[in-house]
Structures are given as structure tokens and as C-alpha cells.
């Protein structure tokens, strides 16, 4: 984030929600997808998206100011950037913005959540709302594929035969591990309304014969044993400190000797101000979960130690979150 020096810098931060809302509304209305490779008037677009013509025109004009659309002789068309990332069906389509749009609603209650000390709207990841869940899993998959490739190169999985992907979502991370070492068999544990989506993603990659699935809440569900690696990617920030302490203990009890527990998450410094995105994300957990948070390296080491995991190491990644690895 740039250095704040003047009152105008503060004002710019306060008003930054406007561009976010313009983009998300256009994305929600599928304006970029509707235009696609065409040149269209705002009236033509408004009829397709079933919206008011004047209001649609004003929204599209603002998108021109943001360099996401261009306009010639009353007709709008996508920029190269919009064409690449904002049109459904294209390889680089940013489908994760659907989830960002849902986050808008929970972040609107940040003041209420700070007063309450918890989510104002409930624990979203455990509420069965098909549209929200599908957008969330899509967003996590979009991010997870590339991160999973990096993670698979950072750890030695030569002798790993069986892995457990806790709260695995689309299984993006565990699929990359299986691709790197085809002798691995993977188990994904996630909520009953998520597992059908997991199976869809795994089937699309042609890996369904390498996977088994367990439906349930990882805090209460028995997840069997004899694992060489248990992965908790973007999981511990959903839970309270005590829940994570118990979860790591369950993981340790399910590991083979020399097995690994890998936590992939934001790892905060002692005063919780860095990394910057982690400080932001702790508020995302405040508005979206009952007791989620981001945690320090010392706190995570404490969970491992309490679970009888003697060897602990940290590996920094290139994608924001880092790895804490405990070896039994």
C-alpha cells in the first residue's frame, strides 16, 4: 500500500469502495460477457441484462473511466484486459470475483462485527447456500491451482503414499501432489454440500480413481488414520485458537511415523501487523465466521508442540501465505 501523506490520500482510501462496487456490479450483471467480442450500445446491453437503459449507460461509462471498457460512436466494447479476464468461458476468466461479490455483503457489517466480536451474519462456510458455496469453491480453486503447483515443489513427497486434505474444497492442492507423485492416494474431507463439487473438480482432471471422500465437519468427524501427509490449506483461519489446537492433535494421532502436517496459511508476526494481507484477512474472518482469525508463528508452533510433534519448520512461499510443517 502506498504511503499516506495527505488528507487527500485518506479521502482516496475512503472513496476506494466506488471502483470496487462498479466492477463487481458489472461482473454480477455479466456485462463483459454479454459484450464479448461485439460493439454494443448501452440500450442493447440493458435489454439483455434486463436493466434500466440510462442506469446501464452510466455504469458502462464509469467502466470506460476505469479502462475496462472503451466507447466509440455510442458503442461500447471490451478492452484487451477485460476480454482476457472478465468473460465467462475464457481460460483466464476470474470466476473468483463471484465470491468477492458475496464478500461485499459481509464486509458491509464490519462495524457490527467489531462491536459483537464475531460475524454479524453467521458462519458462511457452514451455511448451505448453493450459490455462495459454488462461488467460494470456484474462487479457492482459481487461486489454489497455481499455489498447489508451488507447494508440490517445496516439499519432499517421495515417500508419501496416502494424504488427507482437510477442508479440501476443490482438491486443487492435493491434486497437484498426486500429479507430482502418482503413487499417492488422497482422501478429501469436507462438508456434505461441498463434496459433490470436489468430485466434479477431481473428475475433470481425470483423477477420480486416486481419490476417496469423507463427508463431515473436520472438528467432529473421525478422519481415519495411517496418513503420511495431512494438509490444512486455508483452514486454520476459519477456527478459533482452541479448535485448531484440538484439530492438530487429531491430525497427529492420524499420522504415520515421520508423517507431515502442513499448514498453509497467513503466518502473522508477533504484533499481528504483518503480513499486510494477513492483517486484512483477520477482518475477513471476523465478518465471515464465528471465531476465525489469523495466527502467529508462535501460536502455530504451540499447537504442534501440544500435539507431540517435535520437529517444526517454516517455509516461506511466493504467494502470500506460508507453510508451517510439523513432522511426527
C-alpha positions as CSV (number, residue, x, y, z in Angstrom):
1,X,0.0,0.0,0.0
2,X,1.3,3.5,-0.9
3,X,2.4,5.8,1.9
4,X,-0.4,8.0,3.2
5,X,0.8,11.6,3.4
6,X,-2.2,13.9,3.0
7,X,-5.9,14.3,3.7
8,X,-6.5,13.6,0.0
9,X,-4.7,10.2,0.5
10,X,-7.1,9.5,3.3
11,X,-10.1,10.6,1.2
12,X,-8.9,8.3,-1.6
13,X,-9.0,5.3,0.7
14,X,-12.4,6.3,1.9
15,X,-13.8,6.5,-1.6
16,X,-12.0,3.4,-3.0
17,X,-15.1,1.4,-2.5
18,X,-16.7,3.0,-5.5
19,X,-14.5,1.4,-8.1
20,X,-14.8,-1.9,-6.4
21,X,-18.6,-1.7,-6.4
22,X,-18.7,-0.6,-10.1
23,X,-16.5,-3.6,-11.2
24,X,-18.4,-6.1,-9.0
25,X,-21.8,-4.9,-10.2
26,X,-20.7,-5.0,-13.9
27,X,-19.4,-8.5,-13.2
28,X,-22.6,-9.6,-11.4
29,X,-24.6,-8.3,-14.3
30,X,-22.3,-10.2,-16.8
31,X,-21.8,-7.0,-18.9
32,X,-18.3,-8.0,-20.1
33,X,-19.6,-11.5,-21.1
34,X,-22.6,-10.0,-22.9
35,X,-20.5,-7.7,-24.9
36,X,-17.8,-10.3,-25.5
37,X,-16.2,-9.5,-28.9
38,X,-19.1,-7.2,-30.1
39,X,-19.5,-3.4,-30.1
40,X,-22.9,-2.7,-28.4
41,X,-24.9,0.3,-27.2
42,X,-26.0,0.6,-23.6
43,X,-29.6,0.1,-24.7
44,X,-28.7,-3.2,-26.4
45,X,-26.9,-4.4,-23.3
46,X,-29.6,-3.2,-20.9
47,X,-32.2,-5.3,-22.8
48,X,-30.1,-8.4,-22.5
49,X,-29.3,-8.0,-18.8
50,X,-32.9,-6.8,-18.0
51,X,-31.8,-3.5,-16.5
52,X,-32.7,0.2,-16.9
53,X,-31.1,1.7,-20.0
54,X,-30.0,5.0,-18.5
55,X,-28.5,3.4,-15.4
56,X,-26.7,0.8,-17.6
57,X,-25.3,3.5,-19.7
58,X,-23.9,5.4,-16.7
59,X,-22.4,2.2,-15.3
60,X,-20.7,1.4,-18.6
61,X,-19.4,5.0,-18.9
62,X,-17.8,4.6,-15.5
63,X,-16.2,1.4,-16.7
64,X,-14.7,3.3,-19.5
65,X,-13.1,5.7,-17.0
66,X,-11.7,2.6,-15.2
67,X,-10.2,1.4,-18.6
68,X,-12.3,-1.7,-18.5
69,X,-14.5,-0.7,-21.4
70,X,-14.0,1.6,-24.4
71,X,-16.6,3.6,-26.3
72,X,-16.8,4.7,-29.9
73,X,-19.8,6.4,-31.5
74,X,-22.2,5.3,-28.7
75,X,-21.0,1.7,-28.8
76,X,-19.1,0.0,-26.1
77,X,-16.5,-2.8,-26.3
78,X,-14.2,-4.7,-24.0
79,X,-10.6,-3.7,-23.5
80,X,-7.9,-6.4,-24.0
81,X,-7.7,-6.9,-20.2
82,X,-11.5,-7.3,-19.8
83,X,-11.5,-9.7,-22.8
84,X,-8.9,-11.9,-21.2
85,X,-10.1,-12.0,-17.6
86,X,-13.8,-11.0,-17.3
87,X,-15.6,-13.0,-20.0
88,X,-17.1,-16.3,-18.8
89,X,-15.8,-19.4,-20.6
90,X,-12.3,-18.0,-21.3
91,X,-9.3,-19.8,-19.8
92,X,-8.2,-16.9,-17.6
93,X,-11.8,-15.9,-16.5
94,X,-11.7,-14.5,-13.0
95,X,-14.6,-16.5,-11.6
96,X,-13.3,-15.9,-8.1
97,X,-14.9,-12.4,-8.4
98,X,-18.3,-14.0,-7.8
99,X,-17.0,-14.9,-4.3
100,X,-15.6,-11.4,-3.9
101,X,-19.1,-10.0,-4.7
102,X,-20.5,-12.2,-1.9
103,X,-17.8,-10.9,0.5
104,X,-19.1,-7.3,-0.2
105,X,-22.2,-8.1,1.8
106,X,-20.4,-9.5,4.9
107,X,-17.8,-6.6,4.9
108,X,-20.7,-4.1,5.0
109,X,-21.3,-5.4,8.5
110,X,-17.7,-4.8,9.7
111,X,-18.7,-2.2,12.3
112,X,-21.4,-4.5,13.7
113,X,-18.9,-7.4,13.8
114,X,-16.3,-5.4,15.7
115,X,-18.9,-4.5,18.3
116,X,-20.1,-8.0,18.5
117,X,-16.7,-9.7,18.3
118,X,-17.9,-12.2,15.7
119,X,-19.7,-12.5,12.4
120,X,-22.9,-10.5,12.2
121,X,-24.3,-12.8,9.6
122,X,-23.2,-16.2,10.8
123,X,-20.6,-18.8,9.8
124,X,-20.8,-18.5,6.0
125,X,-18.7,-21.5,5.1
126,X,-21.0,-23.8,7.0
127,X,-24.3,-22.4,5.7
128,X,-25.8,-24.4,2.8
129,X,-26.3,-21.7,0.2
130,X,-25.6,-23.3,-3.1
131,X,-24.7,-20.1,-5.0
132,X,-22.4,-18.9,-2.2
133,X,-20.7,-22.2,-1.8
134,X,-20.1,-22.8,-5.5
135,X,-18.7,-19.3,-5.9
136,X,-16.5,-19.8,-2.9
137,X,-15.1,-23.1,-4.1
138,X,-14.5,-21.7,-7.6
139,X,-12.6,-18.8,-6.1
140,X,-10.5,-21.1,-4.0
141,X,-9.8,-23.3,-7.0
142,X,-8.8,-20.4,-9.1
143,X,-6.2,-19.4,-6.6
144,X,-5.3,-22.9,-5.5
145,X,-4.2,-24.4,-8.8
146,X,-1.0,-22.3,-9.1
147,X,-0.3,-22.3,-5.4
148,X,-0.7,-26.1,-5.4
149,X,2.0,-26.4,-8.1
150,X,4.4,-24.3,-6.0
151,X,3.6,-26.2,-2.8
152,X,4.2,-29.6,-4.5
153,X,7.7,-28.4,-5.5
154,X,8.5,-27.1,-1.9
155,X,8.1,-30.4,-0.1
156,X,9.5,-33.9,-0.4
157,X,6.7,-36.3,-1.2
158,X,8.9,-39.1,-2.5
159,X,7.9,-41.5,0.3
160,X,4.3,-40.2,0.7
161,X,1.7,-42.8,-0.2
162,X,-1.5,-41.5,1.5
163,X,-2.6,-38.0,2.1
164,X,-5.6,-36.3,3.8
165,X,-6.7,-32.9,2.5
166,X,-8.8,-31.4,5.3
167,X,-11.5,-29.0,4.1
168,X,-10.0,-29.6,0.7
169,X,-12.7,-27.8,-1.3
170,X,-11.9,-28.4,-5.0
171,X,-8.9,-30.5,-4.0
172,X,-6.7,-28.2,-6.0
173,X,-3.7,-28.7,-3.7
174,X,-4.0,-32.4,-3.2
175,X,-4.5,-32.9,-7.0
176,X,-1.1,-31.2,-7.6
177,X,0.5,-33.5,-5.1
178,X,-1.0,-36.6,-6.8
179,X,0.1,-35.3,-10.2
180,X,3.7,-34.9,-9.0
181,X,3.7,-38.4,-7.3
182,X,1.1,-40.7,-9.0
183,X,1.7,-43.4,-6.3
184,X,-0.2,-41.2,-3.9
185,X,-3.8,-41.9,-2.9
186,X,-5.7,-38.9,-1.5
187,X,-8.6,-38.5,0.8
188,X,-10.6,-35.2,0.9
189,X,-12.7,-34.4,3.9
190,X,-15.2,-31.6,3.6
191,X,-18.8,-30.7,4.4
192,X,-21.6,-32.7,2.8
193,X,-22.7,-29.8,0.5
194,X,-19.1,-29.3,-0.7
195,X,-18.0,-32.9,-1.6
196,X,-20.2,-33.1,-4.7
197,X,-18.3,-30.0,-6.0
198,X,-15.0,-31.7,-5.0
199,X,-15.8,-34.8,-7.0
200,X,-16.6,-32.6,-10.0
201,X,-13.2,-30.9,-10.0
202,X,-11.4,-34.1,-9.4
203,X,-13.3,-35.9,-12.2
204,X,-12.5,-33.0,-14.6
205,X,-8.8,-33.7,-14.0
206,X,-9.2,-37.4,-14.6
207,X,-8.0,-38.3,-11.1
208,X,-11.2,-39.7,-9.5
209,X,-9.6,-43.2,-9.2
210,X,-6.8,-41.7,-7.0
211,X,-9.3,-40.1,-4.5
212,X,-11.6,-41.1,-1.7
213,X,-14.0,-38.7,0.0
214,X,-15.3,-38.2,3.6
215,X,-18.3,-36.0,4.3
216,X,-18.4,-34.2,7.6
217,X,-17.1,-31.4,9.8
218,X,-13.3,-31.9,10.4
219,X,-13.7,-30.7,14.0
220,X,-16.1,-33.6,14.9
221,X,-15.7,-36.2,12.2
222,X,-13.4,-39.1,12.6
223,X,-11.0,-39.0,9.6
224,X,-9.4,-42.4,10.0
225,X,-5.6,-42.9,10.2
226,X,-2.3,-44.1,8.5
227,X,-1.6,-40.9,6.6
228,X,1.8,-39.8,5.5
229,X,0.8,-36.2,5.0
230,X,-2.2,-34.2,6.2
231,X,-2.8,-30.9,4.5
232,X,-4.6,-27.9,6.1
233,X,-4.6,-25.3,3.4
234,X,-6.6,-22.1,4.2
235,X,-8.2,-24.0,7.1
236,X,-6.8,-22.8,10.5
237,X,-8.0,-19.2,9.9
238,X,-11.6,-20.5,9.9
239,X,-11.3,-21.8,13.5
240,X,-10.6,-20.5,17.0
241,X,-7.3,-21.0,18.7
242,X,-8.6,-23.8,20.8
243,X,-10.3,-25.5,17.9
244,X,-7.0,-25.5,16.0
245,X,-5.2,-26.9,19.0
246,X,-7.6,-29.9,19.1
247,X,-7.6,-30.2,15.3
248,X,-3.8,-30.5,15.2
249,X,-3.9,-33.1,17.9
250,X,-6.4,-35.2,15.9
251,X,-4.1,-34.9,12.9
252,X,-1.1,-36.0,14.9
253,X,-3.0,-39.1,16.1
254,X,-3.8,-40.0,12.5
255,X,-0.3,-39.7,11.2
256,X,2.2,-42.5,10.5
257,X,5.7,-42.1,12.0
258,X,7.6,-39.5,10.1
259,X,4.4,-38.2,8.6
260,X,3.9,-34.5,8.0
261,X,1.2,-32.0,8.9
262,X,1.3,-29.0,6.6
263,X,-0.4,-25.8,7.4
264,X,-0.7,-23.3,4.5
265,X,-2.0,-20.0,5.8
266,X,-1.1,-16.4,6.7
267,X,1.5,-16.5,9.4
268,X,1.5,-13.3,11.4
269,X,4.4,-11.6,13.1
270,X,4.2,-11.1,16.9
271,X,2.4,-7.8,16.8
272,X,0.0,-9.1,14.1
273,X,0.6,-6.2,11.7
274,X,2.5,-8.2,9.0
275,X,2.0,-9.6,6.5
276,X,-0.3,-6.8,5.5
277,X,-2.8,-9.1,3.7
278,X,-2.9,-11.3,6.7
279,X,-4.0,-8.3,8.9
280,X,-6.7,-7.6,6.4
281,X,-7.7,-11.2,6.3
282,X,-8.2,-11.4,10.0
283,X,-11.1,-8.9,9.5
284,X,-12.4,-11.0,6.7
285,X,-12.7,-13.9,9.2
286,X,-14.3,-11.5,11.7
287,X,-17.1,-10.6,9.4
288,X,-17.5,-14.1,7.8
289,X,-17.0,-16.6,10.6
290,X,-18.0,-17.1,14.2
291,X,-14.5,-17.4,15.7
292,X,-11.9,-17.4,12.8
293,X,-8.7,-15.4,12.9
294,X,-5.1,-15.3,11.6
295,X,-2.4,-16.7,13.8
296,X,1.3,-16.1,14.7
297,X,4.2,-18.5,14.1
298,X,4.5,-18.9,17.9
299,X,0.8,-19.9,18.2
300,X,1.1,-22.4,15.4
301,X,4.2,-23.9,16.9
302,X,2.3,-24.2,20.2
303,X,-0.3,-26.4,18.5
304,X,2.3,-28.7,17.1
305,X,4.2,-29.0,20.4
306,X,1.0,-29.6,22.4
307,X,0.2,-32.4,19.9
308,X,3.6,-34.1,20.5
309,X,5.0,-33.0,17.1
310,X,8.8,-32.4,17.9
311,X,10.1,-31.2,14.5
312,X,8.7,-27.9,13.2
313,X,9.8,-25.8,10.3
314,X,8.6,-22.8,8.4
315,X,8.8,-22.4,4.6
316,X,8.0,-19.1,3.0
317,X,6.2,-19.2,-0.3
318,X,5.8,-16.7,-3.1
319,X,2.1,-16.4,-2.9
320,X,1.4,-14.6,0.4
321,X,0.6,-17.4,2.8
322,X,3.4,-19.5,4.1
323,X,3.9,-23.1,5.2
324,X,4.3,-24.4,8.8
325,X,5.4,-28.1,8.7
326,X,5.3,-30.5,11.6
327,X,6.9,-33.9,11.4
328,X,5.9,-36.7,13.7
